[in-house]
Each structure stands twice: as structure tokens, then as C-alpha cells.
Amino acid sequence: MNIPKDFFFGIADADLQVISEDKARSSEQSLETMWMSYCRKKGIETPGVGIDRYTRWQEDAKLLTDLGVKDYRTSISMSRTLLRDGAVNMKAIDWYRNYFKLLTQNGVRIYATLYHWELPQHLYEQGGWKSPKTSEYFLKHAMAVYEHLGGYIHEYFILNEPRCASLVAHYLGDHAPGEKDLSTALEVAHRLLLAQAQVVDGLHKKDSSLKLSVAINIGPRYSIDLDKKNIRAAQLIDEHKNGWFLDPIFLGQYPKELTQVYADAMPQKFLDEAKHLKISDHLHSLGVNYYRGDIAFAADNELGFDKKLNPEGEMSDLGWGLFWEPHYRNGLYDVLLQTHAKYKDHGLKRIYITENGTAVDTSTHPTHDQKRIRFMEKHLKMIFNAMKLGVPVAGYFPWTFMDNFEWAEGYDPKSSFGMVYVDRKTMERIPKKSYDWYRQLIENRHLE
């Protein structure tokens, strides 16, 4: 299968997962993130160690350029760019400038995510995203990035996976700060989307030619059977995980079916404000982060649905279902068609696959990751098949460049998503089989 000529291959990572928060804070007086507190409470190794991108940035930049990618998505942390009083932290700005300058000199375009969950702890203690102060701080961060680093940035991604930063973090409790309250989670989701709209408006006013985007984690949601109750459950989980964030961005409203389920936890004010969340008029692209899907069935809980995996289906080493035939439908293909059909007339111009990857255990043979190669092959074929039907996918950023701090999983070897293995004792970087495979794919532009 030959690759379309205008389709690009990139790579992705995130600042907090790689940087070594301890070194950043000691060297530039940047701020502690809420992940430090969360990990201590959970007994997980913190992002304080990271993989030492802070001092090894030149080595990592060479590995990235040797891979052959010309498009690199990473995040710029507001725990680093701003000091506690909101002043710009020029030491952090200088670090980013040096890193980005080296990459751009080597022909690499920077796609900068402005929030990849790096909330300063002091802001969380003052209410987190429920507080207007956090939104004001985030806008200052965005303006500081534009002012001091904008010359290096090809495209901005305002938020990364707001569902994880709200529902996963404040309802399921599986991400920092680890809360478990639906009304709080819905408020955080709403205020994240409001903050995003404010940043989009602010950046667009600065320069209407800026490429502005957002990265949303979506997936296919299938009913376990044809029972009407289970079909409705699949609709609810689709609205819960996909529509709750895509509908406001493209339609300026929340999904109607789910607002009835959320009625007791969702103030009418948020529904009235949903029209202000629409940003599609200014969006250059939609970033799709894709890992897996769900098989849904009706359940007697406050959401009205639950999910399960096919016991015969394949799983990643982290236990995530791999949605491809014969045990599942081809999940990425389905959700790309669904998303394009729903929003193509509402501002959806192009799609990037901004994350796509799988966890492969590094405890035994750390660089032998044929499972990752197979994962990417299957999903790239789904992408190209969707493109044949008119879905405008322009590029692919696999997750991730190097093994790193994998959020609530810490540094568990089973949670390794990288194409480069990092020895936790020496911090030595060792390319995996997938690194070589991806480099050859980029060079040859042909998929078997």
C-alpha cells in the first residue's frame, strides 16, 4: 500500500512525562504540578524523575531527527512558563526556545499543546479548574507562549484530552487530582472548554492566520447486542466519551440524551453557556487521540451504562482491548467515519491522528516490540481506508517517542508506549524495533 503523497508522519510526547520535574524546578524555579501530590498519595513514583529531557534535550533531539520525522507534537507546561504570581518565567522560556530552535534548524515543525494536564499544585489548592483564576492563568500562559515561542510553533493544540482532565480525573479518580464526584467533573469539563474558547479567541485576535487545534480522545462505542436497552447504553457512552466534548466544540451544545441523565449534576447555566464553547470557526484541524473502544450494556448506575471486553479479543500489555477484526470491529476506521459524518458541515476541515499507540511490556525484552509495529500497521490501514471514503486525515503522530512517566501507571514496565527504551537506572536511550520500522516507513512511504 503506497502512502498518499501529502500525508505526513510525526511523533508525539508531553512535557511533564519526560522533563524531570525535579530538575526543572531546581534549575528554573518552576512550579510543582498536582501530579506530584497525587502520586505521593497513591504510592506511585512521581514525574519528578521523568526521563531527564531537561538535561538530555540535545541527545533526544538527535534521536528524533534521526527517526526522520518532520512534525513533532509536544506540550509547553504552564507550571513552567509562569511563576506563582503569573509573571513569565524566562528561564523556562529559554529552555523551550533552545530545544525548539535546535529542532527547527533540523527541519522539524513544532505542534505545541498548551495544556497536557500540567496544572500547578497551588492553582489546584485554590479551586483548580473550578476557579476563574485558573482560566485567567491559562490565558496568560497561552499569551506568553505566543509572545516568546510563537516563532517556533507551527500549530497550537489548546487542550489535550479534556475528558481525562475532567471525567477521569474528577469522577473516576484515576488521574490527578483523584476526585470522585460527577458534578465536580462536569463543572471542570465545562470550565476547561470555556477556557479553551477564551484562548482560541485571544490567539485569533493576536493573529488570525494561526493554526489552532484541539486534541480529543475518542473511540467507537458498540452495543453488546441488539437489545434496545443496550443500544441506548451504547449511545450514552458515545455521548459521554465522544459527544460531550466534540458537540460543544463543533455544534455549541451538549448531547441532548446525556443532559437528561446528568440533569441533577449539571446546572442549567452550563447548558445555556454551551453556545460559547463553539470554536470550530477558528479550528484548523481536529486532533484525534485513539487507543481503544467500548462494548456497552445497560446498567443500574447513575450513568445508565457499563462496559466489558470480549474475553477472546486481543489486549495490550496494559489490558486495553485492541479493536480490530475478528474479535471487534475496526474501531479507528469506524470512529473516523462517524466523526467526519457528524461534523463535516460544522467546521471540521481536517483531522490529525495526534496519538495512537499501545503498551508493550519492557521487563523481559525491552526493545522487542513487534506488537507495537503490528498495532501501527493495522491502524494506519484503517486510516487510509477511511481516507478513501473522504475522511480528511492529514497526518499521524504515534504515541510515543520514548518510554516515560505514564500518569497513574508511573513507570510500570507494562505501561511502556515508547519507540525508544529508557533504562531507568542509567537513563540510556535505546531505540526499539518499532523505531527502525517507523524510520523505514517514513523513508519508503510504503505499507505492506
N, C-alpha and C positions, 0 to 999 in steps of 0.2 A: 504494500500500500504506500503510494507516494504521498508526501505531506504537501498540503496546499502551500503555494509559494509565499503568501502573505501571513501565514500562521507562524507565531514566534514561540520559542521555548525559553522560559525563565527559571527562576528558583526563588524560594521564599524562606524567611525566618522572622524572628521578632526579638526586639532589643532585650527585654527582661529575661528571656530564656537563654540568652547566650552571653550577656555582657560581663557578669560577675558584679552583682550589686554592691558587694563589699568594697571592691576596688574602685568602682565609680564614686561611691560615697566618700571614701577616704581621699581620693585624688581631686575631686571637683566639688566636694561638699553638696552633692545631690541628695535627694530626699529618700527616706525609707518608703518602700511600697507596702501596700496592705498584704501582699503575698508573704512577706517576712513573718508577720504576726500569725497569719493563717497557718503557715507551715509549722511554725513552732507549736501551735495548739494541736495540730494533727500529728505531730511527731514525724514530719516529713523533712528531708534535707531541703534547705531553703535555696532560693535563687542567689543568695549571697555568694556562692561559689561559681555558679554558672559554668561556662566553658572558657572563661577568660578571653573573650573577644576584646576586652578593654585594652589589654597589652599585646595581644596577638593579631590585631586587626590587619596588619600588612601581610602576615602569613595567610590569613583567611581570605583576604582579597586576591592573593595569587591563586589559591585553590579554586576560587570562584571563577576567575578569568580563565584558568586552565581548563575548566569544565566546558568552556565555550559559550556560556550564556551571555546575552547582551541585555537582559531585562531582569532586574533584581528587586524583589519586594521585601521590605523590612519596615520596622517601626521606629518612630522617634518618640522617646518617652517623656511625658510631661513631669515625671518625677525627677528628670534630669534637666530639662530645658529651663525650668522656672525654680526660683528659690521660694522659701516659705512665704515671703511677703509678695510674691508674684513678679519680682524683678527677674530679668533674664539672666540665666547662669551662663556666662560667656565661656567658662572653662568647658562646660558640656558642649556648647555650640562649636567650640574649636575642635573638640574630638570628632563630632559628626562631620564637620567641614573637611578635616583631614582624610577621614575614611571615604567620604563621598567623592572628594577630589581625586583620590587615587583610582577609584573605580571608574569615574567618568573619563579620566585620562586613558583608561584601557577600553573605552567604548561601551561601558555598561550604563544603561538607563536606570535611574532610581525611581521606584514606586514606593512612596512613603505613607505608611499607616500612622495616623495621628493618635489613635487610641487602641492599643492592643492589651488592655486590662492593667496598665501600669499606674493605677491610682495611688497617689501619695497617701500614706497612712494618716497624716494629720487631717487630710480632707475627709477621709472616711470617719474619723473621730468627730468631725463636725457635721455629720449627716450624710456623707458620701454623695451619691448622685441624686438623693432626695433634696439636697440643699442647692439653692440657686447659686451659692458661692462656687460650687464645683463647676457648674456650667460656665460661669464667668472666667474661672481659672482656665478651663479648657479652651475657651475662645482666645484668651491671652496666649496660651501655648500655640494655638494654630497660627496666630498672627506673628509670633516670634519665629516660628519655623519658616513661614513665608518670607519674613523680612531678612533673616540671616542665612537661611539654607535654600530658599526657593530657587536660586540659580542652578542648583544641582538636581532638582526634583522634576521628573518627567510627568508624574501623575500622583495625585493625592487620594488616599483612601481614608475617609474621615473616621469611620468606626470599623473595627473588626469584630464580627460575630456578636452583635448586641444581645442576642438570645442567651449566649453563655454568660455575658456580663450582667444579665438580669435574672432570667428564669433559672438558669443552672446555678448561679452564684447566690441568689436570694430566696429561691423556692426549694430547689433540691438540696442546696447546701454543699454542692460538690466542687465549687470553686470559691475563691476568696470573694467576700468575707465569710462565707459559710452560713448564711442565714436560711431560715426555712419558713417563710411567710408569703403567701400568694399575693396579698395586697401590696406588700413592700416590693415584691418582684415586679409587679405590673407598674407600679409607680416608677421604679428605676428604669424599666424599659421605656416608658413614656418620656421620661426626662432625658434619657440618652438620645432618643430620636429628636426631641426638641433641641437639645444641644447641637446635634448634628446639623439640623436645619439652620441654626444660627451661624454655625461655622461655614456652611456652604454659602449662605447669604453674604457673610463677611468676606470670604475669599473671592467670591464672584464680583463683589463690588471693588475689590482691590485690582482684579484683573479678570475680565470676562473671558479671556482665552485660556484660563487654567483648566486642566483636565481634572475633574473632580469625580470621585467614585466612592463606593462603599462595598465592603466585603461581608456577605451574609452566608452563614452556613445553612444549607438547605438539603433536603433529601426526599426520596419518594416515600409515600405512606400508603400502604396497601391494606385492604380488609382481609382478615384471616379466612373469610368465606363470603357467601352471598346473602347472609342474614342481614336484614335491614338495620338491625341494631349495630352490627359490626361495621357495616358500610358507613353509618353515621359516625362511629368511633374513628374510622379512618379519616373522615372529613374533619373531625375535630382536631385530631393530632396533626393533620396537614395545616390547619389554620393556626394551631398552637406553635408549631415549629417553623413553618414557612410564611404563611399569610400574615401572621401578627406583625412581622417586620417588613415584608415586601408590600403589602397592601397600603400602609401609611405612606411609604416612600413613593409609590407609583400612582396610587389612587386617592390619597388623602383621607383615608378612612380605615377603620379596623374591621376585620372579618365579622359579618353580622351574626352568624351562628354562634361563634365563640363568645361574643359580647354578652349573649344571654346566659351562658354558663358562668361567665366572670362577673355577672351583674352585682353580686354582693361585695366583690373585692375591687371593683373598677368604678371610680367616681364618674358621674355623668360629665364632669368638667373635662376629663381626658378625651371622651368621645367627641365633645364639642371642639376640642383643640386639635383633633386629628388632621383637620384640613391644613394646619400649619406644618405638618410633618412631611408634606409632599415636596420632594426635591428633584423629581425626575426631569423637570425642565432644564436643570443645570447639570445633569449627570452625563458624563462622557461614556461611562461603562458601568456595568454591574459585575462585581467580583463574586463568583460562586465558590464557596468553600464546600467541598464534597468529600464525605468519607463513607456514609452508610445510609440505610433507610430503616423503616419500621414496618412490622406486621402488627396491625391493630385489632383490638377486640373491645367490646363494650365492658365497662367495669363499674362497680358501685363505689365510686370515689368522687371527690369534688370536681374532677375534670371530666369524668364520664368515659374515660378510655384507659387502656393499659396496652402493653406491647409484649411480644415474645419473639424469639428467634426460632428458625427452623432447625431442629436438632441435627438434621442431616447436612445442613449448609456449612460452607467453609467459614472460618473465623480468622481474624488477625491474632497475633500473639498476645494482644491486649483484650481479646474476647469480643471484638466488634465483628458483626456479621458482614461478610463480603457479598454484596448484592450484584450477582451475575448468575446467568443460567448455568446449570439446570435447576438449582435449588431455589433461586429467586429470579425475579425479572431483572433485566439490565437497568439498574437503578439510576445511574447518571444519565443515561440516554433518555429515560422516561421523564426525569425531573427537568432536564433541559428543554424538552418539547413542551412540557406543561408550563414552565415559567415563560418561555417565549410566547406561547399562545395567549397567555393571560395578560401580559404586559406590553406586547409589541406595539399596541396602539396607544400606549400611555407613557411613552418616553424611553422605553428600553431599546437602545440603539445597538449596543454590542455587549458581549459577555467575555470576561476572562475567567478561566478556572484558576482562582487565586490560591487555592490549597487543594491538594489531592495526594493522599499518601496512606501508608499502612505501617503498623508497628511490627517490627521483626526482632525477636529476642537476640541480644548480642552476647549472652552469657557463655555460649559454647563456641560458636564460630562467628566472631563479631563482624567480619567483612563478607561473609557468605549470605547474601540477602536476595537469592533468586526469587523469593516470594514477593519482594518489592518490585522487581522487574516485571513479574507476571501481572501484578496489580496495575502498574502503569500501562503496560501493553493493552490490557483489557479495557481500561478506562479511556485511553487515547482512541481506541477503535470506536467506543461508544460516542466520543466527542465528534469524530469525523463522520460517523453515520448520522448523527444529529445535524451536522452542518450540511449534509447532502439534502436534508429536508428544509433547509433555510434558516436554521438556528445560527445567529451571527457570532460564533465563538472565534475570538481573535488570537488568543494565546493561552499558555499553560504554565502555571507555576507549581511544580510539585512541592509537597511538604515532606521533608525539609532539607535544607542544605547539610546540617551537621547534627549529630545526636546532642541533645541539650536538656535543659530543665523542662520537663513535660508536665507543668502545672501540678495538679493534685497527685500525679503519679511520681513526682520528684524525678529521680534518676534511675528508676527501676529499669533494669535491662530489657524487660518485656515491653517497655514503652518507647523503644528507640525508633524514631521516624527518619533518621538522617541517612544521607548518601555517603557521609563521612563519619567514621567511627572516631570517638574521642576517648582516649584512655583516661579514666577518672583519676588515676594516681599521677600520671606524668603530663596530662593534657596534650599528649601527642595526637596529631590528626592523621588518620589512616583511611584513604579512600576505599569504599566498598565496591563490590561487583557492580552495583547499580550506578555508581559514579561513572565507571568506564562505559557501561551500556548507554547511559544518558548522553555522555560526551559523543559517542559514536552516532547515536540517533540525531543529535544536533548537527553533526558534520555531514552525515549521509542523507538525512531527511527522507528516510525510508523505514517503514514499519512492516515487519513480516506478517 
